[in-house]
Amino acid sequence: MSSPRAALPGAVRVVICDYNSLLQSVSGFLRMSGYSVFQAYNGEAAEELCRDLHGIALLILNTEGTGVDTPALVRSIRKRHGTLPVLHIGSVPIPGMPSNVHHLAESFTADQLLETVSAIVAASQCHSGNA
């Protein structure tokens, strides 16, 4: 497992919006790996965090079975943060999700999560010129 701090200056900010027990485990894995994690327990809270925090590197969502219109949530957040990378964790990709939303199957390992997050953040920073 590689730490984001080894490759990137300062803490990488990640917002996680989750409605079940995955929130704690995903947050824990990322914090232990050096990420600065902000938790949102619903879509409204995720939108507020994305609006009020500067320097967010990634939004992670797990909204299956909640009745939340996840594609609409992503589109709404991207009105302010058009290039914000999004990782959806779930059993299957959600229909109607923007094509550039990454997907990770719910049966992930800690290493798979950390490798996926690290790759998404690194690619995003290369494209934005912050590498």
VENCOR-V44601 format. One record per backbone hydrogen bond with DSSP energy under -0.5 kcal/mol. CO is the residue of the C=O (numbers start at 1). NH is the residue of the N-H. E is the energy in kcal/mol with one decimal. If there is no record, write none. Layout:
BEGIN
CO_NH_E, CO_NH_E
END
This chain:
BEGIN
3_6_-1.0, 3_7_-0.7, 4_8_-2.3, 11_13_-0.6, 12_36_-2.5, 13_57_-3.2, 13_58_-1.0, 14_38_-2.7, 15_60_-2.9, 16_18_-0.6, 16_40_-3.1, 17_62_-1.8, 20_23_-1.7, 21_24_-0.6, 21_25_-1.2, 22_26_-3.0, 23_27_-2.3, 24_28_-2.4, 25_29_-2.6, 26_30_-2.3, 27_31_-2.7, 28_32_-2.5, 29_33_-0.8, 30_35_-2.5, 31_34_-1.8, 33_4_-1.2, 35_37_-0.7, 36_14_-2.8, 38_16_-2.7, 40_18_-1.7, 42_46_-2.0, 43_47_-2.4, 44_48_-2.2, 45_49_-2.5, 46_50_-2.5, 47_51_-1.8, 48_52_-2.7, 49_53_-2.7, 55_13_-0.7, 58_15_-2.5, 59_87_-2.7, 60_17_-3.1, 61_89_-3.2, 62_19_-1.0, 63_66_-1.6, 68_70_-1.5, 69_73_-2.2, 70_74_-2.6, 71_75_-2.4, 72_76_-2.5, 73_77_-2.4, 74_78_-2.4, 75_79_-0.6, 76_79_-0.9, 76_80_-0.5, 77_80_-1.1, 77_81_-1.9, 81_84_-1.7, 85_59_-2.1, 86_102_-2.6, 87_61_-2.9, 87_89_-0.5, 88_90_-0.5, 88_104_-2.5, 90_106_-1.0, 94_97_-1.6, 98_101_-1.7, 100_102_-0.5, 102_88_-3.2, 104_90_-1.8, 105_108_-0.9, 109_113_-2.4, 110_114_-2.6, 111_115_-2.7, 112_116_-2.4, 113_117_-2.8, 114_118_-2.5, 115_119_-2.2, 116_120_-2.4, 117_121_-2.6, 118_122_-2.5, 119_123_-2.5, 120_124_-2.3, 121_125_-2.4, 122_126_-2.0, 123_127_-2.2, 124_128_-1.7, 125_129_-0.6, 125_130_-2.2, 125_131_-0.8, 126_129_-0.6
END
